[in-house]
């Protein structure tokens, strides 16, 4: 008899006030177009605007892609 695998899931929600504005300011300081930056992060410009307006939750994986596309670490950490 094969035993089923138990899955344990942990979801941590971290509030990061003003993160959308910081992302917007970093994007505006970048000479590339929004389309180019968003494409590098693997998303559409519309999704990028939603992130800047803080109109949706931002998965950590997406935040890391935004940081990589902009070459910036916004200092969001789940440690501690």
N, C-alpha and C positions, 0 to 999 in steps of 0.2 A: 504494500500500500504506500503510495507516494504522499508525503506530507505537504500540505499547502504552505506557501511562504507567507509569513506575516509581514505586512508593510507598516512601518511607523512613519508618520509625516509630521514635520514641524514647520509651521508657517510663522515667521516673525515679521511684524509690521513695525517699521521705524518711521517716525515723523521727521521730515526734513524741511522745515519752514523756509520758504524762499528759494528752494532748489530750482524750481522752474525759471525764476528770474535770473539766477546765476547761469543756467544753461543758455538762456536767451542772450544774455550779455556776452558770453563766451562765443556764441555763434555769430553775433553781430560784429565782434572784433576780428573774426576770421575772414580773410579776403574771398574765400570760396562761396559759391552760391548755396542757398539752403538745399536745393535739389542735390547738389554734389555731396554735401555733408550728410544729409539724411540717407542718401544712397550708400555712402560708406558705412553707415551704422545699420544698414539693412532695413530701412523703413521708408515710408512715404513722407513727403513734406507735411501732409495733413496730420499724420501721427506725431511728427516732431512738434507741430504747433500745439497739439493737445498736451504734450509733455510740458512745454513752456508755460501753458496756461494752467497747469496743474489740474486739468480736467479729467484725469484718470489716474489709476494706480500705476506706479512705475516699477515693473519687476526689476530685481537687481541685475539680472542678465542684460536687460535693455539699458539700464544705467551704465553698465560697464562698456557697452557698445558705443553709447553717446560719449563717454569719457575718451575712449580710444579714437573715435572719429575727430574729436576736438583736441586731443592730446593734453587733456586736463584731468586731474584727479580732484573731484569735488569733495573729498574727505568723508564720504558716507561709509561708515563701517558698522558692522554688526557685532564686532568684538567689544567686550567690556560693557 
